[in-house]
Amino acid sequence: MRLTRDVSLVGGGDLGFNLSAPLDCHVYLLDGGDDLVLIDAGVGGTIGETETILANVRAAGYDPARISRLLLTHYHADHAGGAAELRDRLGLTVHGSPLTADVLDRGDEVAISLPFAKAAGFYPPDYTFQPCPAHGDLLDGQPFPVGRLTVTPLATPGHCRGHLSLLVTGGDRRYLLGGDLVFHGGTIIAQNIPDCSIQEYGDSVRKVAHLGFDALLPGHLQISLRNGKRHVDRAAHAFGQLGIPRNAI
């Protein structure tokens, strides 16, 4: 599903548009002209629908074989669980923050709080997080090209450790692919897991609020192609009042 000339939405589950498996995050395709990359991978495994994501890539008018890289916003299973399958299917390279890459290399289910999520009923007991070789080279403030586009990773911990947001420039508009940082209406996803920090969350939201961007492309829920910064500003205001924004789930 093409959103703009630069970005297509090719996956997403029940907290979105039901383009792929129910537990999938939004999966985006960046079109830099002579280079294509995916942002996040969906859940993968026995409960994933990697083939559906690839079919959606084709339906948007792209050849999946042209996708060179997978960029991960963070290591939670709904965003990174499908990385190994996409790597095996397409021969792409997988990239994340240094912590995300380390956790993915080891397939560390404890680090991603998967036992907590299973106990809460979010994942079935037999779901496994597949390890995948990954490059930890998405570094805070260090831009890199995706064809005619420029992607700048931003360290935005809070939802979890090692979380990144991606600022994309050089296209029809400026995009913030925020992962699970901020959602429509200035909401957040704060969870009772060991590496979720409200203090870090507030710092990350205020950091992003200083940026200029048009479109907010979050990891779940509604997408704002225009005036997307208003959602970040609303969350930043709540944190600035010593409060906590409303939880999206």
Secondary structure, 3 states (H helix, E strand, C coil): CECCCCEEEEECCCCCCCCCCCCCCCEEEEECCCCEEEECCCCCHHHCCHHHHHHHHHHCCCCHHHEEEEECCCCCHHHHCCHHHHHHHHCCEEECCHHHHHHHHHCCCCCCCHHHHHHCCCCCCCCCCCCCCCECCCCCCCCEEECCEEEEEEECCCCCCCCEEEEEECCCCCEEEEECCCEHHHEECCCCCCCCCHHHHHHHHHHHHCCCCCEEEECCCCCECCCCHHHHHHHHHHHHCCCCCCECC
